[in-house]
Amino acid sequence: MARTAGSRGEETASRVREAALHLFADKGYAAVSMREIAAEVGLQAGALYNHFPTKQAILVDLLETHMLDLIAAWEHASRSFADPVDALVGFVRFHIRYHLERQDAVFISYMELRNLEREGFERVEELRRVYEGFLRKIIQIGIARQVFTIGDIPVAAMAVIAMLTGVNTWFRSGGRLKAVEIEEIYVKMVLGSLGHAMVPEPGMVE
């Protein structure tokens, strides 16, 4: 009988995903066994294969789900932006907030990408291109409307995403700056990197 959403089988699969996510983030994909994942969930090793046939299948599921959720969340958030500058500011804030709230998922989505076999890698890479495409479109429209001046849109988009995602490697809650303050700094850096002429703040020297 096929499993349905909300069934006990799906609840178990969800627990497997969560356990694998934390184990992969803590020890690395290569160092974690299916038996260890099963033990974390309270299953016999054989029972785990009823939900995921291989450890590779779990990794693909985690990375693919992360990207699908990210894409869906941005598509929802982006509806409220009317012009490219607002959209870019919104993208910066969205990306930082979304990723800081999902540090384990972000960590393995970048660090364990190399452990994906060809089919899974291509699926995840396609989703990454979709997400990057949102930013490319914002930049393209901004150039057309002469609010951004940048020579190479693909390079600019990749550089911005890499810069924003890098916040996860060093930001710690309770540190010198709050997340919202980090957002403000990165908004200004990203706008500046795309050649947007920002209005000087009171007291600033032009």
HELIX and SHEET records of a PDB file:
HELIX    1   1 ARG A    8  LYS A   27  1                                  20    
HELIX    2   2 TYR A   29  ALA A   31  5                                   3    
HELIX    3   3 MET A   34  VAL A   41  1                                   8    
HELIX    4   4 ALA A   45  LEU A   48  1                                   4    
HELIX    5   5 LYS A   55  ALA A   77  1                                  23    
HELIX    6   6 SER A   78  SER A   80  5                                   3    
HELIX    7   7 PRO A   84  LEU A  100  1                                  17    
HELIX    8   8 GLN A  103  MET A  111  1                                   9    
HELIX    9   9 LEU A  113  ASN A  115  5                                   3    
HELIX   10  10 ARG A  118  ALA A  144  1                                  27    
HELIX   11  11 ILE A  153  THR A  165  1                                  13    
HELIX   12  12 VAL A  167  TRP A  170  1                                   4    
HELIX   13  13 ALA A  179  SER A  193  1                                  15    
END                                                                             
